[in-house]
Amino acid sequence: MQRLTWSNFLTSSERHWDVAGILFGAIAGIALLGQLITEMNRHGESTLSMTFLFGYVVVFGFWLLYGMRFKRPAIIVTNAVCLFLQSWIAIVVLG
């Protein structure tokens, strides 16, 4: 059994990187979901800026297209979820 080291991880298979990408993307999704829930339960105006709201819509949209172009499942899945959640946050704040 191979010992897990930083060097071994950096040179591990693409499958390991895809799994890690999905796990770290899930962390981003959970953070966005928490923000969405906070905004939905907020009584009063949001403190989120339009730059944050729409900047990340653009960023997640770009990375989704990037993942689709290069056929990277981890990038596609995580950015599709994050784009959906960020867009929903924007709708809630603007509504």
C-alpha positions as CSV (number, residue, x, y, z in Angstrom):
1,M,0.0,0.0,0.0
2,Q,1.4,3.4,-1.0
3,R,1.9,5.9,1.7
4,L,-0.2,9.1,1.2
5,T,2.1,12.1,0.9
6,W,1.6,15.6,-0.6
7,S,3.9,14.6,-3.6
8,N,1.9,11.4,-4.2
9,F,-1.4,13.3,-4.1
10,L,-0.2,15.9,-6.6
11,T,0.8,13.2,-9.0
12,S,-2.3,11.0,-8.4
13,S,-4.7,10.0,-11.1
14,E,-7.2,12.3,-12.7
15,R,-10.0,10.4,-11.1
16,H,-8.7,11.3,-7.6
17,W,-8.6,15.0,-8.7
18,D,-12.2,14.7,-10.0
19,V,-13.4,13.3,-6.7
20,A,-11.5,16.0,-4.8
21,G,-13.0,18.7,-7.1
22,I,-16.5,17.5,-6.4
23,L,-15.9,17.4,-2.7
24,F,-14.5,20.9,-2.6
25,G,-17.2,22.1,-5.0
26,A,-19.7,20.6,-2.5
27,I,-18.2,22.8,0.2
28,A,-18.8,25.9,-2.0
29,G,-22.4,24.7,-2.6
30,I,-23.0,24.3,1.1
31,A,-21.7,27.8,1.8
32,L,-24.0,29.2,-0.9
33,L,-26.9,27.2,0.4
34,G,-26.3,28.7,3.8
35,Q,-26.3,32.2,2.4
36,L,-29.5,31.5,0.4
37,I,-31.3,30.3,3.6
38,T,-30.1,33.4,5.5
39,E,-31.3,35.7,2.7
40,M,-34.7,33.9,2.5
41,N,-35.2,34.3,6.3
42,R,-33.8,37.9,6.5
43,H,-36.2,40.6,7.7
44,G,-35.0,43.8,6.1
45,E,-32.6,44.6,3.4
46,S,-29.7,42.4,2.3
47,T,-26.2,43.5,2.9
48,L,-24.9,41.6,-0.2
49,S,-23.6,43.9,-2.9
50,M,-24.6,43.7,-6.6
51,T,-20.9,43.1,-7.4
52,F,-21.0,39.9,-5.3
53,L,-24.3,38.7,-6.6
54,F,-23.7,39.1,-10.3
55,G,-19.9,38.8,-10.2
56,Y,-20.2,35.2,-9.0
57,V,-23.0,34.4,-11.5
58,V,-20.5,35.4,-14.2
59,V,-17.7,33.4,-12.6
60,F,-19.7,30.3,-12.1
61,G,-21.1,30.6,-15.6
62,F,-17.6,30.8,-17.1
63,W,-16.3,27.8,-15.1
64,L,-19.4,25.8,-16.1
65,L,-18.6,26.6,-19.8
66,Y,-14.9,25.7,-19.2
67,G,-15.9,22.4,-17.7
68,M,-18.2,21.6,-20.6
69,R,-15.6,22.6,-23.2
70,F,-12.9,20.4,-21.6
71,K,-15.3,17.7,-20.5
72,R,-14.4,17.9,-16.8
73,P,-17.2,16.4,-14.7
74,A,-16.1,17.9,-11.4
75,I,-16.1,21.4,-12.8
76,I,-19.4,20.9,-14.6
77,V,-21.3,19.5,-11.7
78,T,-20.0,21.9,-9.0
79,N,-20.3,25.0,-11.1
80,A,-23.8,24.1,-12.4
81,V,-25.0,23.7,-8.7
82,C,-23.2,26.9,-7.6
83,L,-24.5,28.9,-10.6
84,F,-28.0,27.8,-9.7
85,L,-27.7,28.7,-6.0
86,Q,-26.0,32.0,-6.7
87,S,-28.7,32.9,-9.2
88,W,-31.3,32.0,-6.7
89,I,-29.6,34.2,-4.1
90,A,-29.7,37.1,-6.6
91,I,-33.4,36.6,-7.3
92,V,-34.2,36.5,-3.5
93,V,-32.2,39.6,-2.8
94,L,-33.6,41.6,-5.7
95,G,-37.2,40.3,-5.1
